[in-house]
Amino acid sequence: MYAVLRQYSGIGASALINMIEERKAEVEKLLRAVEGFESYTCARSDDGGFTMTVCQDKAGTDESLRVAKEWISKNCGSTGVGAPLVSEGPTVIQAS
């Protein structure tokens, strides 16, 4: 398994998380279509929020980054949110 964390902070970050929450069915459908998809989480933080996608391999998380960037550009450009801080790597443990 491979995970990617996208951390959004600063201008527009809270608005982006609000938009993801408002359109969660659309976002979930988009990410579930990624080959190798395992799970997706979106959470709020004090300075915006973060998302985490887990896929079977790095190719899946790379595709999730691409579709997330495209969706944000298309739907959330007016928020002024900047590029996220991205952390990624192979999972050590995944419990659900």
C-alpha positions as CSV (number, residue, x, y, z in Angstrom):
1,M,0.0,0.0,0.0
2,Y,1.1,3.6,-0.6
3,A,-0.3,6.8,0.9
4,V,-0.2,10.5,0.0
5,L,-1.1,13.3,2.4
6,R,-2.0,16.7,1.0
7,Q,-1.8,19.5,3.6
8,Y,-3.6,22.8,2.7
9,S,-3.0,25.9,4.8
10,G,-3.2,29.7,4.4
11,I,-5.4,31.7,2.1
12,G,-8.3,29.7,0.8
13,A,-7.5,26.5,2.6
14,S,-10.6,26.5,4.8
15,A,-12.8,27.4,1.8
16,L,-11.3,24.4,-0.1
17,I,-12.1,22.0,2.8
18,N,-15.7,23.5,2.9
19,M,-16.1,22.9,-0.8
20,I,-14.8,19.3,-0.5
21,E,-17.4,18.7,2.3
22,E,-20.2,20.3,0.3
23,R,-19.4,18.2,-2.7
24,K,-18.2,15.0,-0.9
25,A,-20.2,12.6,-3.1
26,E,-18.6,14.0,-6.2
27,V,-15.1,13.9,-4.7
28,E,-15.6,10.4,-3.4
29,K,-16.8,9.2,-6.8
30,L,-13.8,10.8,-8.5
31,L,-11.3,9.2,-6.2
32,R,-12.9,5.8,-6.1
33,A,-12.4,5.7,-9.9
34,V,-8.6,5.8,-9.4
35,E,-7.1,2.3,-10.2
36,G,-5.9,0.7,-6.9
37,F,-7.9,3.1,-4.7
38,E,-8.2,1.9,-1.1
39,S,-9.3,4.9,1.0
40,Y,-9.7,8.7,1.2
41,T,-10.0,11.0,4.2
42,C,-10.5,14.7,4.4
43,A,-10.0,16.4,7.8
44,R,-10.0,20.0,9.1
45,S,-7.0,21.5,11.0
46,D,-6.5,24.8,12.8
47,D,-5.0,26.4,9.6
48,G,-7.1,24.7,6.9
49,G,-7.1,20.9,6.5
50,F,-5.6,17.9,4.9
51,T,-6.5,14.9,2.8
52,M,-5.0,11.4,2.7
53,T,-5.4,8.9,-0.1
54,V,-4.3,5.3,0.2
55,C,-3.9,3.2,-2.9
56,Q,-2.4,-0.2,-3.7
57,D,0.7,1.4,-5.2
58,K,2.4,4.7,-6.0
59,A,0.9,4.8,-9.5
60,G,-2.5,5.0,-7.8
61,T,-1.5,7.9,-5.5
62,D,0.1,9.7,-8.4
63,E,-3.2,9.5,-10.3
64,S,-5.0,10.6,-7.2
65,L,-2.8,13.7,-7.0
66,R,-3.5,14.4,-10.7
67,V,-7.3,14.1,-10.4
68,A,-7.3,16.1,-7.1
69,K,-5.3,18.9,-8.7
70,E,-7.6,19.0,-11.7
71,W,-10.8,19.0,-9.6
72,I,-9.5,21.8,-7.4
73,S,-8.4,23.9,-10.4
74,K,-11.8,23.4,-12.0
75,N,-14.0,23.9,-9.0
76,C,-12.1,25.8,-6.3
77,G,-9.9,28.3,-8.2
78,S,-11.8,31.2,-6.8
79,T,-10.7,30.3,-3.2
80,G,-7.1,31.4,-3.8
81,V,-5.8,28.2,-2.2
82,G,-2.2,27.5,-3.0
83,A,-0.5,24.2,-3.8
84,P,-0.6,21.7,-0.9
85,L,2.4,20.4,1.0
86,V,2.6,16.8,-0.2
87,S,4.0,13.9,1.8
88,E,3.9,10.4,0.4
89,G,5.3,6.9,1.0
90,P,4.7,3.2,1.5
91,T,2.4,2.4,4.4
92,V,3.7,0.7,7.5
93,I,0.4,-0.2,9.1
94,Q,-3.2,0.5,8.0
95,A,-6.0,-0.3,10.4
96,S,-9.7,0.4,9.9
